[in-house]
């Protein structure tokens, strides 16, 4: 078993606003370089509710799936299917999970904890993928960008 990637950030905003910015506001903060499409990223989209799509719209108009919503529990918790393989391609039959938990630490302060798990499903590439997505330039950069955007 491969250890999950664990990251967390403190955000100077309410729990409800943190959840809203993370989900409905994903296009405002998702780093443009974190994209697998053939054309540059024009828009990141996370549809609300269980079964909602997580995808990007490229500058050339094509869509590129990332995964889907598995758990939608606003403003506390979100679980996403990450369906990108070790070859950095979407595969609907492949699935690792990204769980994001939003915890109020006051009226205008929240802790946002992210766990990317089931990494052993990457097979022989699991350790390399874990190192990549767990790096400061991976989920670290993504959460920093989110935190900056979420400040009320």
N, C-alpha and C positions, 0 to 999 in steps of 0.2 A: 504494500500500500504506500502511496505517495502522500506526504503531508499536504494539506490544502494550503493555498495562499491566503493569508490573513492580513488585512489592512484595515486601519480605521483612521478617522479624521474627526476633529471637533469643528462644528460649524456654528457660527454666531447667528443662528436663526431658530425659529420654532421647529418642533418635530414635524408638524403638518406641512410647513413651508419647505423643509428639507426634502420630505417625500415628494412633494409637488415639483420642486425644481429637478430632482433626480429623474423623475418619470416624464411628466409633461414638458419639462424644460430641457430635456437631454440635448437638444440641438444647440442650445446656447453654450454648453460647456464641454461637449464631447470633443476631445482633441482631433483635429482634422487628419493628423498623421496616423491615427489608429483606425485604419480602414483597409478592407481587402478588395474593394472594387477595382476595376480596370481603369476607371476614370476618377478624377478627384472627388472627394466627398462634398456634396452640396448640402445635404440635410440628414441628420440622424433622427430616427423615429422610434418611439416605444409606445405601442398602442395599449391603452388601459384595459385591465381585466384579464382573468385567466384565459389563455389562448391567444392573447394579443400578440401581434408580430413585433419583433425587434429587428429593425432593418435600416439600411441607409439608401438614400437616393443620390445617385452620382450626377456629376455635372452634365454628362451626356444623356441624362434622363433614365438610365437603367436603374433597377433596384437590386440591392445586394442584401440578402438575408444574413442575420447574425444568429437569431434564435427566436424564442417565444417566451411569454409569461407563463410560469408554472403556478405561482402563488401571488395573489394580489390582496394585501391586507393593510390598506392605508389607515393611519399614517405610520404603522409599526414595521411592516415587513414586506419584502419583495423577493421572490425567487425567480431567476431567469434561467432558461435553457441556453447554454452557450453551445452552438452547433457548428463551431469552426474547428476543423481538424488540424493536425500537426503540419499539414501542408498549407495552412492558412486559406482554406477553402470551406465554404458552407456545405454541410452534408446533413440533410434532415434526419438521417438514421444515426447520427453521432450526437452525443449529449454529455456535457459536463454541466455543473450547476454553479450559478453565481447567486448567493444569498446576501441580501443587504438588509440590515436591521437598523432602524432609526429609534434612538432612545433620547427622550427629553432629559436634559440636565438642568433645566430651568425654563422660564417662559421664552427666552430668546437664545437658547444654547442647546445643541443636540450633538450626540455622538452617533456617527454613522460608521457601522462596522460591516466590512465586506469579507465574505469567504468564497473563494473559488475552489470547488471540491470535485471529487471523482477524477482527479488528474491521471490516475493509473490507466484510464481509458485511452490515453494517448499512446499507450504501449511503449515501445522502445524509445519513443521521443519524450516520454513523460517528464523526466528530470530536466531536460533542456527547455521544454515548454514552461515548466514550473519556474525555472530560473528567469526566463524571459518575461512572463506575465507578472511575476512577483517582484521584479526589479523596480527601482524608483522611476524608470522610464515606462513601466507597464502600468499596473493598477495604481501604483504610487502617483504617477503623473495624472492619471485619469481622476483619482479622488481629489488631488490638489486643485485641479481645474474645476471640478464640481464645487468644492468648498468655497473657492473664490467667487463663483457665480451665485451661490446660495445666500451670501451675506445679506441680511435684511436691511 
